[in-house]
Amino acid sequence: HRMHLRRLPVEGVLREILVASKTVEALVAAIRQAKPKRVAVWIDQGAAVFLVDPLVTVCGKIADAKFPPYKKIIPVAKSPSVLTVDAGALREACAGACRFFQSVGRARQTWIVACSVADGVLEVVADDKYTTAEFRATVPVSATLRAPDRWGWSCTFVREALAGVSGPVRLGLTDALSPIRLDDGTGLRAVIMTGRVLP
């Protein structure tokens, strides 16, 4: 699982709504193409309407459901251990792991890498138990406190969370099985769910 959270300034009042991911994907594509300075948003008869520019409008049905209580899974800001890494280096390490998994034919939902920190280095390891092939990458890291010995996360989710981010990012860790806060210095960027990995 993954969650991306961004807070943006708005003019006016906009209530919290839930729309399908396809609507968001269409909105992102429209914004990338039109490159507007502002996007107007309004709610109309159960639909969310995004006016990207005078010729482009994206509409999506508002889901008839309550938004998941996402705030409950966000780790506290002061995590026991904070790792500082370069966003580009970590993104490239995860991208390399993704290419490895693709080359050995692994299903996308199983692209989980093992991570560990030692001697100022974050090591990212991807392996395939059927071919014994392996991918390893290391990223320089500084830690405020001792990080968990070993944890797993989706290299796809981490790569996507770091898209467009440059410079140092902070990873807040509590333990090997708790969500990780990813902070780019301007606020919470993403929450990455972790999983147990075998030795």
C-alpha positions in Angstrom: 0.0 0.0 0.0 1.1 3.6 -0.5 -0.2 7.1 0.2 0.8 10.4 -1.3 -0.2 13.5 0.5 0.3 17.1 -0.7 -1.2 20.2 0.7 -1.7 23.1 -1.8 -2.9 26.6 -1.2 -6.5 27.3 -2.5 -8.7 30.3 -3.0 -12.1 29.8 -1.6 -13.5 26.8 0.3 -13.3 23.3 -1.0 -14.7 20.4 1.0 -13.0 17.0 1.2 -14.1 14.7 -1.6 -13.2 11.3 -2.9 -12.7 10.7 -6.6 -11.4 7.8 -8.6 -7.7 7.5 -9.4 -8.6 7.6 -13.1 -9.9 11.1 -12.6 -6.7 12.1 -11.0 -4.6 10.5 -13.7 -6.7 12.4 -16.4 -6.2 15.6 -14.5 -2.4 15.1 -14.2 -2.2 14.4 -17.9 -4.2 17.5 -18.8 -2.1 19.7 -16.5 1.1 18.4 -18.0 -0.1 19.2 -21.5 -1.7 22.6 -20.9 0.7 23.8 -18.2 -1.9 26.2 -16.6 -0.9 28.6 -13.8 -4.1 27.8 -11.9 -6.9 25.1 -12.0 -10.4 26.0 -11.0 -12.4 23.3 -9.1 -16.0 23.1 -8.3 -18.6 20.5 -7.2 -21.7 20.1 -9.3 -24.4 17.5 -8.7 -22.2 14.7 -7.4 -19.3 15.4 -9.8 -15.9 17.2 -9.4 -15.2 19.5 -12.2 -11.6 20.7 -12.9 -11.2 23.6 -15.4 -7.6 23.3 -16.6 -7.9 25.9 -19.2 -10.8 27.4 -21.3 -10.6 24.4 -23.7 -9.8 21.5 -21.3 -12.2 20.3 -18.5 -11.8 17.2 -16.5 -14.8 15.7 -14.7 -15.1 12.9 -12.3 -17.9 11.4 -10.2 -17.6 11.8 -6.5 -17.5 8.5 -4.8 -20.3 7.8 -2.4 -18.1 6.8 0.4 -16.2 8.2 3.3 -12.5 8.9 2.8 -10.3 6.4 4.5 -9.0 7.6 7.9 -5.6 8.2 6.4 -4.4 10.4 9.3 -4.4 7.4 11.6 -1.7 5.6 9.7 0.7 8.6 9.3 3.6 8.2 11.7 4.3 11.0 14.2 6.6 13.7 12.9 9.3 12.9 15.5 10.2 9.3 14.4 12.8 7.4 16.5 15.1 7.2 13.6 15.5 9.7 10.7 17.6 8.9 7.6 18.6 11.6 5.2 19.4 10.6 1.6 19.7 12.2 -1.8 16.3 11.9 -3.6 17.9 11.3 -7.0 20.3 8.6 -5.7 17.5 6.7 -3.9 15.1 7.1 -6.9 17.8 5.6 -9.2 18.5 2.7 -6.9 14.8 1.9 -6.8 14.5 2.3 -10.6 17.4 -0.2 -11.0 15.5 -2.6 -8.8 12.4 -2.2 -10.9 14.4 -2.9 -14.1 15.8 -6.0 -12.4 12.4 -7.4 -11.4 11.1 -6.7 -14.9 14.0 -8.5 -16.5 13.4 -11.7 -14.5 9.6 -11.6 -15.1 8.4 -10.8 -11.6 4.8 -9.6 -11.2 4.7 -5.9 -10.5 2.9 -6.3 -7.2 5.8 -8.4 -5.8 8.5 -5.8 -6.5 9.6 -5.6 -2.9 13.2 -4.7 -2.1 15.1 -5.3 1.2 16.7 -2.3 2.8 19.3 -2.0 5.5 21.6 0.7 6.9 25.2 0.2 8.0 28.3 2.4 8.1 26.6 5.4 6.5 25.2 3.5 3.6 21.6 2.5 2.7 21.7 -0.8 0.8 18.8 -1.7 -1.6 18.7 -5.4 -2.5 16.4 -7.2 -5.0 16.6 -10.9 -5.6 14.9 -13.7 -7.5 14.6 -17.0 -5.7 14.0 -18.9 -8.9 17.1 -17.8 -10.8 19.3 -16.7 -7.8 19.9 -13.5 -9.7 20.4 -10.4 -7.6 20.5 -6.6 -7.8 22.3 -4.4 -5.3 22.6 -0.7 -5.0 24.0 1.6 -2.2 23.1 5.1 -1.3 25.0 7.4 1.1 22.9 8.1 4.2 23.1 9.9 7.5 21.1 8.7 10.4 20.1 10.5 13.6 19.6 7.2 15.5 20.1 3.6 14.7 17.7 2.5 12.0 15.8 -0.9 12.0 18.1 -3.7 10.9 16.1 -4.6 7.8 12.8 -3.6 6.2 11.1 -4.0 2.9 9.2 -1.7 0.6 7.9 -1.4 -2.9 10.6 0.0 -5.2 7.8 1.2 -7.5 6.1 3.2 -4.8 9.3 4.8 -3.6 10.4 5.7 -7.1 7.0 7.3 -7.8 6.9 9.1 -4.5 10.3 10.7 -5.4 9.3 11.7 -8.9 10.3 15.4 -9.4 12.0 15.6 -6.1 15.7 16.7 -5.9 18.1 17.2 -3.0 18.0 15.6 0.4 14.9 13.8 1.7 14.2 12.5 5.2 12.9 9.1 5.9 11.3 8.7 9.3 11.3 5.2 10.6 9.8 3.7 13.8 10.4 0.0 13.2 10.7 -2.5 10.4 6.9 -3.0 10.1 5.6 0.6 10.6 4.9 3.1 7.8 7.8 5.4 6.8 7.4 9.1 6.5 9.0 10.6 3.5 9.6 14.4 3.9 11.2 16.5 1.2 11.8 19.6 3.4 8.6 21.3 2.5 6.4 18.9 4.4 5.1 15.4 4.3 5.6 14.0 0.8 4.4 10.4 1.1 3.8 7.6 3.5 5.3 4.3 2.4 4.0 1.0 3.9 6.7 -1.5 4.8 6.7 -5.3 5.0 8.7 -8.1 6.4 11.5 -9.5 4.3 13.2 -12.8 4.7 16.9 -12.9 5.6 
